[in-house]
Amino acid sequence: QVQLVESGGGLVQAGGSLRLSCAASGRTFSNRAMGWFRQAPGKEREFVAYISRSGITTYYADSVKGRFTIARDNAKNTVYLQMNSLKPEDTAVYYCAASPLMIGIGKEPNAYDYWGQGTQVTVSS
């Protein structure tokens, strides 16, 4: 069992930055690949970023590449999403998720079996 709790969301002006954190409970965090997804009102949940169990492999959606950075600290059971140069279209509820994937890149929600409750990010123009 893995419980995930996101924090760090808020209201920011376009061009600003936020850092999201996702704290995981349980002793299996380092055995899980992690991902960030987001969902805007009226839209489907979409992939944002992925990080492998070791943290060596990362992958980003084209829409955030070069602006967002995913990282993890296995000693702290925490995964982060640093978001820079934010745009109004980044406004959404952001979710972290844990995956049992051992190979491949988890870009689809069905690759993840544990989800956090989400944190709201609002970017004003």
HELIX and SHEET records of a PDB file:
HELIX    1   1 PHE A   29  ASN A   31  5                                   3    
HELIX    2   2 PRO A   88  ASP A   90  5                                   3    
HELIX    3   3 PRO A  109  ALA A  111  5                                   3    
SHEET    1   A 4 LEU A   4  SER A   7  0                                        
SHEET    2   A 4 LEU A  18  ALA A  24 -1                                        
SHEET    3   A 4 THR A  78  MET A  83 -1                                        
SHEET    4   A 4 PHE A  68  ASP A  73 -1                                        
SHEET    1   B 6 GLY A  10  GLN A  13  0                                        
SHEET    2   B 6 THR A 119  SER A 124  1                                        
SHEET    3   B 6 ALA A  92  SER A  99 -1                                        
SHEET    4   B 6 ALA A  33  GLN A  39 -1                                        
SHEET    5   B 6 GLU A  46  ILE A  51 -1                                        
SHEET    6   B 6 THR A  58  TYR A  60 -1                                        
SHEET    1   C 4 GLY A  10  GLN A  13  0                                        
SHEET    2   C 4 THR A 119  SER A 124  1                                        
SHEET    3   C 4 ALA A  92  SER A  99 -1                                        
SHEET    4   C 4 TYR A 114  TRP A 115 -1                                        
END                                                                             
